Amino acid sequence: MGTITINVDDEIEKEFRKLANEESKGKKGFLGDAITEAMKKWIQEKEQKEISIREIKILKRGFKLGKITYKKREELYAGK
């Protein structure tokens, strides 16, 4: 388990501690759990943003799906 020493704005820290304590009902280790959850969420958001950017680039390039040879749904079943 890692240890991180950080400086946080006093008001943010106060509010974070208050909310984390309320959420966990004061159980031991509540602050570490809350910060771990916040860090996981931040990482997921950043990864999702990267995925979105990559997928948008793919969509802008377009897809070659071949030539459409059927104009009506019934034509798909004509030979059966």
C-alpha positions in Angstrom: 0.0 0.0 0.0 1.4 3.4 -1.0 1.6 6.6 1.1 1.0 10.0 -0.5 1.5 13.3 1.2 -0.4 16.1 -0.4 -1.5 19.7 0.2 -5.2 20.4 -0.3 -7.2 23.6 0.1 -8.5 23.8 3.7 -12.2 24.2 2.7 -12.0 21.3 0.2 -10.3 19.1 2.8 -12.9 20.0 5.4 -15.9 19.2 3.1 -14.3 16.0 1.8 -13.6 14.7 5.3 -17.2 15.6 6.4 -18.8 13.8 3.4 -16.5 10.8 3.6 -17.1 10.4 7.3 -20.9 10.6 6.8 -20.8 8.2 3.9 -18.8 5.6 5.8 -20.6 6.2 9.1 -17.2 6.9 10.8 -15.6 3.5 10.3 -11.9 3.2 10.6 -10.0 4.1 7.5 -12.8 6.0 5.9 -10.6 8.8 4.6 -8.2 6.4 2.8 -11.2 4.5 1.3 -12.8 7.7 0.1 -9.6 9.0 -1.5 -9.0 5.7 -3.1 -12.5 5.7 -4.6 -12.0 9.3 -5.8 -8.7 8.4 -7.4 -10.3 5.4 -9.2 -13.1 7.5 -10.5 -10.7 10.1 -11.8 -8.6 7.4 -13.5 -11.7 5.9 -15.1 -12.9 9.4 -16.4 -9.5 10.0 -17.9 -9.4 6.6 -19.6 -12.9 7.0 -20.9 -12.0 10.4 -22.4 -9.0 8.9 -24.2 -11.3 6.1 -25.5 -13.8 8.6 -26.7 -11.2 10.7 -28.5 -9.8 7.6 -30.2 -13.2 6.3 -31.3 -14.3 9.7 -32.6 -11.1 9.7 -34.8 -12.1 6.2 -36.1 -15.6 7.4 -36.9 -14.3 10.5 -38.7 -12.2 8.2 -41.0 -15.3 6.3 -41.9 -16.0 2.6 -42.6 -16.0 0.7 -45.9 -18.8 -1.7 -45.5 -18.9 -2.9 -49.1 -21.5 -2.5 -51.7 -25.2 -2.8 -50.9 -26.8 -5.3 -53.3 -30.3 -5.4 -51.9 -32.8 -2.5 -52.0 -35.7 -4.3 -50.3 -35.8 -6.7 -47.4 -37.8 -9.2 -49.5 -34.8 -9.6 -51.9 -32.8 -11.2 -49.1 -35.3 -14.1 -48.9 -36.1 -14.4 -52.7 -33.9 -17.4 -53.3 -35.2 -19.5 -50.4 
